[in-house]
Structures are given as structure tokens and as C-alpha cells.
Amino acid sequence: MQQSRTRINRNIRAKEVRVIDPDGEQLGIMPVPKALDIAAGLSLDLVEVSPQAKPPVCKIMDYGRFKYELTKKQQEARKKQTVVQLKEVKVRPKTGDHDLETKLKNIRKFIEKRNKVKVTVMFRGREITMSDRGRSVLESIIADVEDVAVVESTPKFEGRTMMMILVPKT
């Protein structure tokens, strides 16, 4: 929250400041009371825009309007932000071809919506001995979606599951 740290008018602690008028012209370095008098004469506020500078830079402006424009910029930035979700598709080593096609359709749909997809092969009971079959299922999925997706994390074992993550191509 930048606006809570912005000092205005009498809250400016420096003895001297570089002053910029409302049109963007530099008025020079002057004591704070003199800068406050100039701002009061124009019915505006003295706002510290760069406190780290030596001496600090203050601008004569309408602080309410400054805060309003700042919140508008933040809202605009939030609008442009995209949230990537992680969708999960679960298969088994013995999943049939038709069922696998349906899962592939879902994976493509998620990728087209710019989401990441976690593909998980679950092994139950003695199926754990078919780890090579699970890996081949994942390899076939990679081959089928390589036109729209790339592998972010390669297939790896975690307990009784084998998983990989696919992301959209850029």
C-alpha cells in the first residue's frame, strides 16, 4: 500500500525539498514551509513523491485526485492479471482406449483455457508392478497433446501414483 506511506503537507519531515509545480516544472530546492505556502496559494497539497532522493522530491498536486488515479491504476493492473489453475486428470494403467480419448479431450480443453494439467496414473494393489505400462500411458498422452502443450515436469513416481504436469505452449 503505497498511499499509506506517502507523506503530504505538514507530515513531510525533511528540512528542504525539491519542489515540482502542477505543470511538471521544477521550482528548485526550498525549505518545506515556503513550499507549503506556494501549495496553499494554489489550493493544492504538497505531496512527497520521492522520499529517498537527496533532497526529497515533492510535487504540488491535488492529493485526492492522486490517490484516485493510483487506485484506478491498481484496479487496471488486477484486471490484466490472469490466474492459472492446475487441473487434474486421473487415469489407470488399464484405462481403455475410448476412455483415454475422453481424458485427452478434457486435457486439450484445459490447455486451451491456458490452465496447467496434472496427469496422474493411479496404481491399485498389484498394478504397481505395471509401472512400465503407466509410463507408456503418460508417453502416449504426451505424444497426443504435443501440438498444444509441453511437459513442465516429467513423469515421476510418488508412492502409488505416477504424475506429470503439462503446460500450454507459448
N, C-alpha and C positions, 0 to 999 in steps of 0.2 A: 504494500500500500504506500505509494509514493506521496500521495496528497497529505497523509498524516504527518510526514516528516518535513513537508515544505513549510518554511518559516515565512510569515508575512508581517508587514508593518513593524510594530514595536517588539515583536519576537525575534527580530534579526539581532544576533549577538555581536557581530563584527563592529569595529570602530569605523572603518572605512570600507566602502563598497564601490565596485564599478557599476555605473548606472546606465541602463538602456531605456530609451523612451518608447512610447507605444508604437511608433513607426519603425522601430528597429535601429535607430541612430544612437551611437554612443554619446553619452553626455560627459563621460570621463569618470575619474575616481574622486569621490567626495565623502564627507562624513555622513553617517546614517541620518542624523536629524535634518540636514539640508535636503537629502534625497526624499525624506518623508514629507517635507514641506512642498517640494515640487509635485509629488504624487497627490498630496491633499489639494493642491491648487488645480489639478486636473480632475479631481473627484475620482481618483483611481487608487489602487493598492500598490505597495512596493513588495514584490514577490522575489524571494531568493531562489534563482533558477539553477545556480551552480555553486553550492556551498564549499566544494573542495578547492575551487580556484583561489589564487592569491592575487589580489584581494577577491572575496566572493563577488559573484555577478548577480545583480538584482535587476529586475525588469519592472517598469511601471506598466501595470495592466489591471484589468477587471478580474479579480481573483475568482469570483463566482463563475464567470464565463470560462476561465482557465480550467477549473475543476470539472465543469460540464463537458468541455471538449475532451478532457482526459478520460472521463468515464465513457464517452462515446467511442474513443479510440480503443479502449479495453474491450468494450462490447463487440466492436467490429472484429477485433483480433480473435475473440472467442467464437464468433460466427464462422470464421475461416478455418478454425481448428477441426480436425477430423479425429474421431475416436475409432481405433482399430480394435475389433473384438476378436477373441480367439474362439473359434467354433470347433467342436469335436465330432469326429465321425468314427464310430467303433465298428470293427469287423472282426471276424474269427478266421482261423486258418482254413476252415472248411466252408466258408461262405460261398454260396453258389454264384455262377456267372451272372445271372439275371439280377440277383440282389446286389452284386458288386457294381453292375451298371447303374443301378439306382443310387448307390452310395456315391459313385463318380459324378452323377448328375448334381447331387447335393454339393459335392466338393466344388464343382465348377461354378455353381450358383453363389456359394460363399466367396470364392475367389473373385468373381466378377463384381461383387459388392465391396471389394477391397478389404476383406477380412482375412486373418490368418486361419489356417485349418490345421488342427492336430489330429492326425490319423493314428488310431490305436488298434493294435491287434491283440485281442484278449485270448489267453490260453487257459482252458479249464482242465483240471485233472491231468490225464496222461497226454493231453495235447501239447504239453510243454516240450515233449520230445520232438515235436514237429516245428522247431524254431526255423528251420530252413524253409519250410512251407510258408510260414508267416512272413519271412523276409521276402520271399518271391511275390507274395500278395502286395507288399509295400512297393516292391520294384515295379510291378505291373501298373500300380496306381501312379507312380512317378512317370512312367512312360506314357500313360494315357493323358496326363494333365500338363506335360512339359511345355505345351504351346502357351498356356496361360499362367503357369505357376513355376516357382523354383523351390528347391529344398533348402529350408533355413537350418534345420538340424537333422542330420542323417539318422536313419533308423537305429535305435538303441534299446537294449533291454532294461526294464525296471521291474524287478520282481517277476510277476506272471504276465506282464504286458510288454509289448514292443511298440515303440511310438516314434513318430517323426512329425516335423512341423513344415507345412507348405505356406509360402507367402506369394502374393501376386507379383507378376513380372512388372518391372518399372519401365 
